[in-house]
Amino acid sequence: MRKNFNGLYGLVRDHLGCDPASGHVFVFTNARRNRLKLLVYDGSGLWVCAKKLDGGRFRWPEADSTVKKIVLSPEELALLLGGIDLAETKRRKWYRKPPVEESTESLKTA
């Protein structure tokens, strides 16, 4: 976990193929899963937050080895940061309005 602002920014852009300035929270962990870093752009600059566990490990969600990224809901991220094993949790049926993509017309200013 030696990467700083620029290193994490490059990973998001080049390896994940995402826009680091999108406002999404990007979470990275080391191989031992006892440290993690969050990268987020708040509209005025980048935030990097880090946590090193004194003991134990973060239980990272399982994924296929070909998958480059895992998408978590805000609730799943909170559980992960709180030390909850997401594999041991059960998702209940719950209505969630799908996100609406903004068109380029709505982004134009008068």
ABEGO torsion letter per residue (X at the ends): XABBAAAAAAAAAAAAGBBAAAGBBBBBBBAAGABBBBBBBAGAEBBBBBBBBABEBBBBBBBBAABABBBBBAAAAAAAAAGBBAAABBBBBBBBBBBBBBBAAAABBX
